[in-house]
Amino acid sequence: MMSMLKKVVLFPISLFVAFLALMAKWLLTLSSYVVAPLMLYIFGCGIYTACRQTWDQFLILLVSEFICFILFFGATAITEGIGRFSEWLRSVYKELHADRETGC
């Protein structure tokens, strides 16, 4: 009886987390098409400012490139974390289902 209650509570949470993982993966893929050209443009501008020896502008571009990289890396880490949490919930749900079939 208790495992049935756990499954009833766990199922909607598992569906929501799986949906969240799918949306995060799609959002990361779509944002990479926007962020990557922006980062390439900032990099090109950084090369130009380095050649012109305008170091204050170069530093601003370097910081903005680093911030874009950190944000993209953070989004990837969050997406991976959500995916792993979704897999863990799925394994817990399967264990509860296996326990019910074996009678434990």
DOKOLNU-295379 format. One record per atom (N, C-alpha, C, CB): residue number from 0; residue in three letters; atom name; x, y, z. Coordinates in pm, whole numbers. Glycine has a CB too. Example, Ala and Ser with C-alpha at 12.3 -4.5 7.8 and 13.67 -1.06 7.14 Angstrom:
<rs>
<r 0 'ALA' 'N' <1319 -569 780>>,
<r 0 'ALA' 'CA' <1230 -450 780>>,
<r 0 'ALA' 'C' <1320 -330 780>>,
<r 0 'ALA' 'CB' <1131 -447 905>>,
<r 1 'SER' 'N' <1285 -225 708>>,
<r 1 'SER' 'CA' <1367 -106 714>>,
<r 1 'SER' 'C' <1290 3 787>>,
<r 1 'SER' 'CB' <1408 -60 572>>,
</rs>
This chain:
<rs>
<r 0 'MET' 'N' <82 -119 0>>,
<r 0 'MET' 'CA' <0 0 0>>,
<r 0 'MET' 'C' <86 126 0>>,
<r 0 'MET' 'CB' <-93 0 120>>,
<r 1 'MET' 'N' <196 123 77>>,
<r 1 'MET' 'CA' <283 239 86>>,
<r 1 'MET' 'C' <358 262 -45>>,
<r 1 'MET' 'CB' <381 223 202>>,
<r 2 'SER' 'N' <399 155 -112>>,
<r 2 'SER' 'CA' <470 173 -239>>,
<r 2 'SER' 'C' <377 229 -346>>,
<r 2 'SER' 'CB' <530 40 -286>>,
<r 3 'MET' 'N' <250 194 -340>>,
<r 3 'MET' 'CA' <153 250 -434>>,
<r 3 'MET' 'C' <138 401 -412>>,
<r 3 'MET' 'CB' <15 179 -420>>,
<r 4 'LEU' 'N' <136 442 -286>>,
<r 4 'LEU' 'CA' <127 583 -253>>,
<r 4 'LEU' 'C' <252 657 -302>>,
<r 4 'LEU' 'CB' <109 602 -102>>,
<r 5 'LYS' 'N' <368 595 -283>>,
<r 5 'LYS' 'CA' <492 656 -331>>,
<r 5 'LYS' 'C' <491 670 -482>>,
<r 5 'LYS' 'CB' <613 573 -287>>,
<r 6 'LYS' 'N' <441 568 -553>>,
<r 6 'LYS' 'CA' <435 575 -698>>,
<r 6 'LYS' 'C' <339 683 -745>>,
<r 6 'LYS' 'CB' <394 440 -756>>,
<r 7 'VAL' 'N' <227 699 -676>>,
<r 7 'VAL' 'CA' <129 801 -714>>,
<r 7 'VAL' 'C' <189 940 -694>>,
<r 7 'VAL' 'CB' <-1 785 -632>>,
<r 8 'VAL' 'N' <265 959 -590>>,
<r 8 'VAL' 'CA' <327 1089 -564>>,
<r 8 'VAL' 'C' <446 1111 -657>>,
<r 8 'VAL' 'CB' <371 1099 -417>>,
<r 9 'LEU' 'N' <521 1007 -684>>,
<r 9 'LEU' 'CA' <643 1019 -762>>,
<r 9 'LEU' 'C' <617 1036 -911>>,
<r 9 'LEU' 'CB' <729 898 -740>>,
<r 10 'PHE' 'N' <508 982 -962>>,
<r 10 'PHE' 'CA' <483 986 -1106>>,
<r 10 'PHE' 'C' <468 1127 -1162>>,
<r 10 'PHE' 'CB' <359 907 -1136>>,
<r 11 'PRO' 'N' <386 1215 -1104>>,
<r 11 'PRO' 'CA' <377 1351 -1159>>,
<r 11 'PRO' 'C' <507 1429 -1147>>,
<r 11 'PRO' 'CB' <267 1427 -1091>>,
<r 12 'ILE' 'N' <579 1407 -1037>>,
<r 12 'ILE' 'CA' <708 1474 -1021>>,
<r 12 'ILE' 'C' <805 1427 -1127>>,
<r 12 'ILE' 'CB' <766 1449 -880>>,
<r 13 'SER' 'N' <806 1298 -1153>>,
<r 13 'SER' 'CA' <893 1242 -1255>>,
<r 13 'SER' 'C' <859 1295 -1394>>,
<r 13 'SER' 'CB' <886 1090 -1253>>,
<r 14 'LEU' 'N' <731 1306 -1424>>,
<r 14 'LEU' 'CA' <691 1362 -1552>>,
<r 14 'LEU' 'C' <733 1507 -1566>>,
<r 14 'LEU' 'CB' <541 1350 -1570>>,
<r 15 'PHE' 'N' <715 1585 -1460>>,
<r 15 'PHE' 'CA' <752 1726 -1464>>,
<r 15 'PHE' 'C' <902 1743 -1483>>,
<r 15 'PHE' 'CB' <708 1796 -1337>>,
<r 16 'VAL' 'N' <982 1664 -1413>>,
<r 16 'VAL' 'CA' <1127 1676 -1424>>,
<r 16 'VAL' 'C' <1174 1630 -1563>>,
<r 16 'VAL' 'CB' <1197 1592 -1313>>,
<r 17 'ALA' 'N' <1111 1526 -1617>>,
<r 17 'ALA' 'CA' <1147 1482 -1753>>,
<r 17 'ALA' 'C' <1112 1590 -1855>>,
<r 17 'ALA' 'CB' <1074 1350 -1788>>,
<r 18 'PHE' 'N' <997 1654 -1838>>,
<r 18 'PHE' 'CA' <959 1765 -1926>>,
<r 18 'PHE' 'C' <1056 1880 -1912>>,
<r 18 'PHE' 'CB' <816 1812 -1896>>,
<r 19 'LEU' 'N' <1096 1911 -1790>>,
<r 19 'LEU' 'CA' <1192 2017 -1764>>,
<r 19 'LEU' 'C' <1328 1986 -1829>>,
<r 19 'LEU' 'CB' <1209 2039 -1614>>,
<r 20 'ALA' 'N' <1371 1861 -1822>>,
<r 20 'ALA' 'CA' <1497 1822 -1885>>,
<r 20 'ALA' 'C' <1490 1836 -2036>>,
<r 20 'ALA' 'CB' <1533 1677 -1848>>,
<r 21 'LEU' 'N' <1379 1796 -2095>>,
<r 21 'LEU' 'CA' <1363 1809 -2240>>,
<r 21 'LEU' 'C' <1363 1956 -2282>>,
<r 21 'LEU' 'CB' <1234 1742 -2285>>,
<r 22 'MET' 'N' <1290 2039 -2209>>,
<r 22 'MET' 'CA' <1285 2181 -2244>>,
<r 22 'MET' 'C' <1420 2248 -2224>>,
<r 22 'MET' 'CB' <1178 2252 -2160>>,
<r 23 'ALA' 'N' <1494 2210 -2120>>,
<r 23 'ALA' 'CA' <1627 2268 -2097>>,
<r 23 'ALA' 'C' <1722 2229 -2209>>,
<r 23 'ALA' 'CB' <1682 2222 -1962>>,
<r 24 'LYS' 'N' <1713 2104 -2255>>,
<r 24 'LYS' 'CA' <1800 2060 -2363>>,
<r 24 'LYS' 'C' <1767 2134 -2493>>,
<r 24 'LYS' 'CB' <1787 1907 -2384>>,
<r 25 'TRP' 'N' <1639 2151 -2521>>,
<r 25 'TRP' 'CA' <1599 2226 -2641>>,
<r 25 'TRP' 'C' <1641 2371 -2632>>,
<r 25 'TRP' 'CB' <1447 2217 -2662>>,
<r 26 'LEU' 'N' <1622 2431 -2515>>,
<r 26 'LEU' 'CA' <1659 2571 -2496>>,
<r 26 'LEU' 'C' <1810 2590 -2510>>,
<r 26 'LEU' 'CB' <1612 2620 -2359>>,
<r 27 'LEU' 'N' <1887 2497 -2459>>,
<r 27 'LEU' 'CA' <2032 2506 -2471>>,
<r 27 'LEU' 'C' <2075 2494 -2617>>,
<r 27 'LEU' 'CB' <2101 2397 -2387>>,
<r 28 'THR' 'N' <2011 2405 -2691>>,
<r 28 'THR' 'CA' <2044 2389 -2833>>,
<r 28 'THR' 'C' <2008 2515 -2912>>,
<r 28 'THR' 'CB' <1971 2267 -2891>>,
<r 29 'LEU' 'N' <1890 2568 -2886>>,
<r 29 'LEU' 'CA' <1850 2689 -2958>>,
<r 29 'LEU' 'C' <1934 2810 -2919>>,
<r 29 'LEU' 'CB' <1703 2719 -2932>>,
<r 30 'SER' 'N' <1969 2820 -2792>>,
<r 30 'SER' 'CA' <2049 2935 -2750>>,
<r 30 'SER' 'C' <2191 2928 -2804>>,
<r 30 'SER' 'CB' <2051 2945 -2599>>,
<r 31 'SER' 'N' <2240 2808 -2830>>,
<r 31 'SER' 'CA' <2375 2797 -2885>>,
<r 31 'SER' 'C' <2382 2857 -3025>>,
<r 31 'SER' 'CB' <2419 2650 -2888>>,
<r 32 'TYR' 'N' <2271 2855 -3099>>,
<r 32 'TYR' 'CA' <2269 2918 -3231>>,
<r 32 'TYR' 'C' <2272 3070 -3222>>,
<r 32 'TYR' 'CB' <2146 2872 -3309>>,
<r 33 'VAL' 'N' <2235 3125 -3108>>,
<r 33 'VAL' 'CA' <2238 3270 -3088>>,
<r 33 'VAL' 'C' <2368 3312 -3020>>,
<r 33 'VAL' 'CB' <2117 3316 -3006>>,
<r 34 'VAL' 'N' <2409 3239 -2918>>,
<r 34 'VAL' 'CA' <2525 3279 -2839>>,
<r 34 'VAL' 'C' <2656 3255 -2914>>,
<r 34 'VAL' 'CB' <2526 3202 -2706>>,
<r 35 'ALA' 'N' <2665 3148 -2991>>,
<r 35 'ALA' 'CA' <2790 3116 -3060>>,
<r 35 'ALA' 'C' <2829 3225 -3161>>,
<r 35 'ALA' 'CB' <2777 2982 -3132>>,
<r 36 'PRO' 'N' <2739 3273 -3247>>,
<r 36 'PRO' 'CA' <2781 3383 -3336>>,
<r 36 'PRO' 'C' <2814 3511 -3259>>,
<r 36 'PRO' 'CB' <2671 3412 -3437>>,
<r 37 'LEU' 'N' <2744 3536 -3150>>,
<r 37 'LEU' 'CA' <2775 3653 -3068>>,
<r 37 'LEU' 'C' <2915 3642 -3009>>,
<r 37 'LEU' 'CB' <2672 3670 -2956>>,
<r 38 'MET' 'N' <2949 3525 -2960>>,
<r 38 'MET' 'CA' <3083 3504 -2904>>,
<r 38 'MET' 'C' <3189 3516 -3013>>,
<r 38 'MET' 'CB' <3093 3367 -2836>>,
<r 39 'LEU' 'N' <3160 3468 -3132>>,
<r 39 'LEU' 'CA' <3255 3480 -3243>>,
<r 39 'LEU' 'C' <3275 3626 -3281>>,
<r 39 'LEU' 'CB' <3207 3399 -3364>>,
<r 40 'TYR' 'N' <3167 3703 -3282>>,
<r 40 'TYR' 'CA' <3176 3845 -3312>>,
<r 40 'TYR' 'C' <3257 3920 -3206>>,
<r 40 'TYR' 'CB' <3036 3906 -3322>>,
<r 41 'ILE' 'N' <3232 3889 -3080>>,
<r 41 'ILE' 'CA' <3308 3952 -2971>>,
<r 41 'ILE' 'C' <3455 3916 -2982>>,
<r 41 'ILE' 'CB' <3251 3910 -2834>>,
<r 42 'PHE' 'N' <3484 3792 -3018>>,
<r 42 'PHE' 'CA' <3623 3748 -3034>>,
<r 42 'PHE' 'C' <3691 3824 -3148>>,
<r 42 'PHE' 'CB' <3629 3597 -3061>>,
<r 43 'GLY' 'N' <3619 3840 -3260>>,
<r 43 'GLY' 'CA' <3675 3916 -3372>>,
<r 43 'GLY' 'C' <3699 4062 -3337>>,
<r 43 'GLY' 'CB' <3582 3908 -3492>>,
<r 44 'CYS' 'N' <3606 4120 -3263>>,
<r 44 'CYS' 'CA' <3625 4258 -3218>>,
<r 44 'CYS' 'C' <3742 4269 -3121>>,
<r 44 'CYS' 'CB' <3497 4311 -3152>>,
<r 45 'GLY' 'N' <3761 4166 -3041>>,
<r 45 'GLY' 'CA' <3874 4164 -2949>>,
<r 45 'GLY' 'C' <4007 4159 -3023>>,
<r 45 'GLY' 'CB' <3864 4046 -2855>>,
<r 46 'ILE' 'N' <4014 4082 -3129>>,
<r 46 'ILE' 'CA' <4136 4078 -3211>>,
<r 46 'ILE' 'C' <4161 4214 -3275>>,
<r 46 'ILE' 'CB' <4125 3968 -3322>>,
<r 47 'TYR' 'N' <4056 4276 -3324>>,
<r 47 'TYR' 'CA' <4069 4408 -3386>>,
<r 47 'TYR' 'C' <4118 4511 -3286>>,
<r 47 'TYR' 'CB' <3935 4452 -3446>>,
<r 48 'THR' 'N' <4060 4511 -3165>>,
<r 48 'THR' 'CA' <4104 4609 -3066>>,
<r 48 'THR' 'C' <4245 4581 -3016>>,
<r 48 'THR' 'CB' <4007 4611 -2947>>,
<r 49 'ALA' 'N' <4287 4454 -3016>>,
<r 49 'ALA' 'CA' <4424 4422 -2977>>,
<r 49 'ALA' 'C' <4523 4470 -3083>>,
<r 49 'ALA' 'CB' <4440 4270 -2955>>,
<r 50 'CYS' 'N' <4484 4458 -3209>>,
<r 50 'CYS' 'CA' <4572 4507 -3316>>,
<r 50 'CYS' 'C' <4581 4660 -3314>>,
<r 50 'CYS' 'CB' <4520 4460 -3453>>,
<r 51 'ARG' 'N' <4473 4726 -3277>>,
<r 51 'ARG' 'CA' <4473 4873 -3270>>,
<r 51 'ARG' 'C' <4529 4924 -3137>>,
<r 51 'ARG' 'CB' <4331 4927 -3289>>,
<r 52 'GLN' 'N' <4556 4833 -3046>>,
<r 52 'GLN' 'CA' <4613 4861 -2915>>,
<r 52 'GLN' 'C' <4526 4954 -2832>>,
<r 52 'GLN' 'CB' <4750 4922 -2931>>,
<r 53 'THR' 'N' <4395 4929 -2838>>,
<r 53 'THR' 'CA' <4302 4999 -2749>>,
<r 53 'THR' 'C' <4267 4901 -2637>>,
<r 53 'THR' 'CB' <4171 5049 -2826>>,
<r 54 'TRP' 'N' <4350 4903 -2534>>,
<r 54 'TRP' 'CA' <4347 4799 -2433>>,
<r 54 'TRP' 'C' <4226 4808 -2342>>,
<r 54 'TRP' 'CB' <4472 4804 -2351>>,
<r 55 'ASP' 'N' <4172 4925 -2321>>,
<r 55 'ASP' 'CA' <4054 4934 -2237>>,
<r 55 'ASP' 'C' <3933 4868 -2304>>,
<r 55 'ASP' 'CB' <4023 5082 -2205>>,
<r 56 'GLN' 'N' <3919 4888 -2435>>,
<r 56 'GLN' 'CA' <3812 4821 -2508>>,
<r 56 'GLN' 'C' <3836 4671 -2518>>,
<r 56 'GLN' 'CB' <3797 4881 -2648>>,
<r 57 'PHE' 'N' <3964 4634 -2533>>,
<r 57 'PHE' 'CA' <3999 4492 -2537>>,
<r 57 'PHE' 'C' <3961 4422 -2407>>,
<r 57 'PHE' 'CB' <4149 4474 -2565>>,
<r 58 'LEU' 'N' <3986 4489 -2294>>,
<r 58 'LEU' 'CA' <3953 4431 -2164>>,
<r 58 'LEU' 'C' <3802 4415 -2149>>,
<r 58 'LEU' 'CB' <4010 4518 -2050>>,
<r 59 'ILE' 'N' <3725 4514 -2195>>,
<r 59 'ILE' 'CA' <3579 4504 -2188>>,
<r 59 'ILE' 'C' <3530 4386 -2272>>,
<r 59 'ILE' 'CB' <3514 4636 -2237>>,
<r 60 'LEU' 'N' <3585 4370 -2392>>,
<r 60 'LEU' 'CA' <3545 4259 -2478>>,
<r 60 'LEU' 'C' <3589 4125 -2420>>,
<r 60 'LEU' 'CB' <3603 4276 -2617>>,
<r 61 'LEU' 'N' <3705 4122 -2358>>,
<r 61 'LEU' 'CA' <3753 3998 -2296>>,
<r 61 'LEU' 'C' <3662 3956 -2181>>,
<r 61 'LEU' 'CB' <3897 4016 -2246>>,
<r 62 'VAL' 'N' <3619 4052 -2100>>,
<r 62 'VAL' 'CA' <3530 4022 -1989>>,
<r 62 'VAL' 'C' <3395 3975 -2041>>,
<r 62 'VAL' 'CB' <3513 4146 -1897>>,
<r 63 'SER' 'N' <3343 4041 -2144>>,
<r 63 'SER' 'CA' <3213 4000 -2198>>,
<r 63 'SER' 'C' <3221 3861 -2262>>,
<r 63 'SER' 'CB' <3163 4103 -2302>>,
<r 64 'GLU' 'N' <3331 3829 -2326>>,
<r 64 'GLU' 'CA' <3350 3694 -2382>>,
<r 64 'GLU' 'C' <3354 3590 -2271>>,
<r 64 'GLU' 'CB' <3480 3687 -2466>>,
<r 65 'PHE' 'N' <3423 3623 -2164>>,
<r 65 'PHE' 'CA' <3432 3531 -2050>>,
<r 65 'PHE' 'C' <3296 3512 -1985>>,
<r 65 'PHE' 'CB' <3533 3583 -1948>>,
<r 66 'ILE' 'N' <3218 3618 -1972>>,
<r 66 'ILE' 'CA' <3084 3607 -1914>>,
<r 66 'ILE' 'C' <2994 3521 -2001>>,
<r 66 'ILE' 'CB' <3022 3746 -1896>>,
<r 67 'CYS' 'N' <3001 3538 -2133>>,
<r 67 'CYS' 'CA' <2922 3453 -2224>>,
<r 67 'CYS' 'C' <2961 3307 -2209>>,
<r 67 'CYS' 'CB' <2941 3497 -2371>>,
<r 68 'PHE' 'N' <3092 3281 -2198>>,
<r 68 'PHE' 'CA' <3139 3143 -2182>>,
<r 68 'PHE' 'C' <3090 3083 -2051>>,
<r 68 'PHE' 'CB' <3291 3138 -2188>>,
<r 69 'ILE' 'N' <3098 3160 -1942>>,
<r 69 'ILE' 'CA' <3055 3110 -1811>>,
<r 69 'ILE' 'C' <2905 3083 -1812>>,
<r 69 'ILE' 'CB' <3090 3212 -1701>>,
<r 70 'LEU' 'N' <2826 3173 -1873>>,
<r 70 'LEU' 'CA' <2681 3151 -1878>>,
<r 70 'LEU' 'C' <2647 3027 -1959>>,
<r 70 'LEU' 'CB' <2612 3274 -1939>>,
<r 71 'PHE' 'N' <2715 3007 -2070>>,
<r 71 'PHE' 'CA' <2689 2889 -2153>>,
<r 71 'PHE' 'C' <2730 2761 -2080>>,
<r 71 'PHE' 'CB' <2764 2901 -2287>>,
<r 72 'PHE' 'N' <2844 2766 -2012>>,
<r 72 'PHE' 'CA' <2889 2650 -1935>>,
<r 72 'PHE' 'C' <2793 2621 -1821>>,
<r 72 'PHE' 'CB' <3031 2674 -1881>>,
<r 73 'GLY' 'N' <2744 2725 -1754>>,
<r 73 'GLY' 'CA' <2649 2706 -1645>>,
<r 73 'GLY' 'C' <2517 2647 -1693>>,
<r 73 'GLY' 'CB' <2623 2838 -1576>>,
<r 74 'ALA' 'N' <2471 2693 -1811>>,
<r 74 'ALA' 'CA' <2347 2637 -1867>>,
<r 74 'ALA' 'C' <2365 2489 -1901>>,
<r 74 'ALA' 'CB' <2304 2716 -1993>>,
<r 75 'THR' 'N' <2482 2454 -1951>>,
<r 75 'THR' 'CA' <2509 2314 -1981>>,
<r 75 'THR' 'C' <2512 2230 -1853>>,
<r 75 'THR' 'CB' <2643 2301 -2057>>,
<r 76 'ALA' 'N' <2572 2282 -1749>>,
<r 76 'ALA' 'CA' <2579 2209 -1621>>,
<r 76 'ALA' 'C' <2439 2191 -1562>>,
<r 76 'ALA' 'CB' <2669 2283 -1521>>,
<r 77 'ILE' 'N' <2356 2294 -1571>>,
<r 77 'ILE' 'CA' <2219 2284 -1519>>,
<r 77 'ILE' 'C' <2140 2181 -1599>>,
<r 77 'ILE' 'CB' <2149 2421 -1523>>,
<r 78 'THR' 'N' <2156 2182 -1730>>,
<r 78 'THR' 'CA' <2086 2085 -1815>>,
<r 78 'THR' 'C' <2128 1943 -1782>>,
<r 78 'THR' 'CB' <2111 2116 -1963>>,
<r 79 'GLU' 'N' <2257 1922 -1763>>,
<r 79 'GLU' 'CA' <2306 1788 -1726>>,
<r 79 'GLU' 'C' <2252 1746 -1589>>,
<r 79 'GLU' 'CB' <2459 1785 -1725>>,
<r 80 'GLY' 'N' <2250 1838 -1495>>,
<r 80 'GLY' 'CA' <2199 1806 -1361>>,
<r 80 'GLY' 'C' <2053 1768 -1364>>,
<r 80 'GLY' 'CB' <2218 1924 -1269>>,
<r 81 'ILE' 'N' <1973 1841 -1441>>,
<r 81 'ILE' 'CA' <1831 1808 -1452>>,
<r 81 'ILE' 'C' <1813 1672 -1518>>,
<r 81 'ILE' 'CB' <1755 1917 -1532>>,
<r 82 'GLY' 'N' <1894 1644 -1620>>,
<r 82 'GLY' 'CA' <1887 1514 -1687>>,
<r 82 'GLY' 'C' <1922 1398 -1594>>,
<r 82 'GLY' 'CB' <1980 1512 -1806>>,
<r 83 'ARG' 'N' <2025 1416 -1515>>,
<r 83 'ARG' 'CA' <2064 1312 -1420>>,
<r 83 'ARG' 'C' <1959 1291 -1312>>,
<r 83 'ARG' 'CB' <2198 1345 -1356>>,
<r 84 'PHE' 'N' <1900 1402 -1265>>,
<r 84 'PHE' 'CA' <1795 1391 -1164>>,
<r 84 'PHE' 'C' <1673 1319 -1221>>,
<r 84 'PHE' 'CB' <1755 1530 -1113>>,
<r 85 'SER' 'N' <1641 1346 -1348>>,
<r 85 'SER' 'CA' <1530 1277 -1413>>,
<r 85 'SER' 'C' <1557 1127 -1426>>,
<r 85 'SER' 'CB' <1505 1338 -1552>>,
<r 86 'GLU' 'N' <1680 1092 -1461>>,
<r 86 'GLU' 'CA' <1716 950 -1470>>,
<r 86 'GLU' 'C' <1708 883 -1332>>,
<r 86 'GLU' 'CB' <1858 934 -1528>>,
<r 87 'TRP' 'N' <1752 954 -1227>>,
<r 87 'TRP' 'CA' <1745 898 -1093>>,
<r 87 'TRP' 'C' <1600 875 -1051>>,
<r 87 'TRP' 'CB' <1816 990 -993>>,
<r 88 'LEU' 'N' <1513 971 -1079>>,
<r 88 'LEU' 'CA' <1372 953 -1047>>,
<r 88 'LEU' 'C' <1312 835 -1122>>,
<r 88 'LEU' 'CB' <1294 1080 -1078>>,
<r 89 'ARG' 'N' <1352 819 -1248>>,
<r 89 'ARG' 'CA' <1302 708 -1328>>,
<r 89 'ARG' 'C' <1349 575 -1269>>,
<r 89 'ARG' 'CB' <1350 721 -1473>>,
<r 90 'SER' 'N' <1473 569 -1221>>,
<r 90 'SER' 'CA' <1523 444 -1161>>,
<r 90 'SER' 'C' <1452 415 -1028>>,
<r 90 'SER' 'CB' <1674 453 -1138>>,
<r 91 'VAL' 'N' <1422 518 -950>>,
<r 91 'VAL' 'CA' <1347 498 -825>>,
<r 91 'VAL' 'C' <1208 445 -856>>,
<r 91 'VAL' 'CB' <1339 629 -744>>,
<r 92 'TYR' 'N' <1146 501 -957>>,
<r 92 'TYR' 'CA' <1011 457 -996>>,
<r 92 'TYR' 'C' <1013 312 -1043>>,
<r 92 'TYR' 'CB' <954 549 -1106>>,
<r 93 'LYS' 'N' <1118 274 -1119>>,
<r 93 'LYS' 'CA' <1129 135 -1165>>,
<r 93 'LYS' 'C' <1154 40 -1048>>,
<r 93 'LYS' 'CB' <1241 121 -1268>>,
<r 94 'GLU' 'N' <1231 84 -949>>,
<r 94 'GLU' 'CA' <1255 0 -831>>,
<r 94 'GLU' 'C' <1126 -23 -753>>,
<r 94 'GLU' 'CB' <1361 63 -740>>,
<r 95 'LEU' 'N' <1046 81 -741>>,
<r 95 'LEU' 'CA' <917 67 -672>>,
<r 95 'LEU' 'C' <826 -28 -749>>,
<r 95 'LEU' 'CB' <848 205 -657>>,
<r 96 'HIS' 'N' <831 -18 -882>>,
<r 96 'HIS' 'CA' <749 -108 -964>>,
<r 96 'HIS' 'C' <798 -252 -952>>,
<r 96 'HIS' 'CB' <752 -63 -1111>>,
<r 97 'ALA' 'N' <931 -272 -948>>,
<r 97 'ALA' 'CA' <986 -407 -933>>,
<r 97 'ALA' 'C' <953 -463 -796>>,
<r 97 'ALA' 'CB' <1140 -406 -956>>,
<r 98 'ASP' 'N' <955 -379 -692>>,
<r 98 'ASP' 'CA' <921 -426 -557>>,
<r 98 'ASP' 'C' <776 -471 -550>>,
<r 98 'ASP' 'CB' <947 -315 -453>>,
<r 99 'ARG' 'N' <691 -404 -621>>,
<r 99 'ARG' 'CA' <549 -441 -619>>,
<r 99 'ARG' 'C' <527 -575 -689>>,
<r 99 'ARG' 'CB' <464 -331 -687>>,
<r 100 'GLU' 'N' <602 -599 -798>>,
<r 100 'GLU' 'CA' <587 -725 -871>>,
<r 100 'GLU' 'C' <641 -844 -791>>,
<r 100 'GLU' 'CB' <657 -717 -1006>>,
<r 101 'THR' 'N' <749 -821 -716>>,
<r 101 'THR' 'CA' <806 -931 -638>>,
<r 101 'THR' 'C' <734 -952 -507>>,
<r 101 'THR' 'CB' <953 -905 -612>>,
<r 102 'GLY' 'N' <654 -854 -466>>,
<r 102 'GLY' 'CA' <576 -869 -344>>,
<r 102 'GLY' 'C' <646 -819 -221>>,
<r 102 'GLY' 'CB' <542 -1011 -324>>,
<r 103 'CYS' 'N' <759 -749 -235>>,
<r 103 'CYS' 'CA' <832 -694 -117>>,
<r 103 'CYS' 'C' <768 -567 -70>>,
<r 103 'CYS' 'CB' <979 -668 -150>>,
</rs>
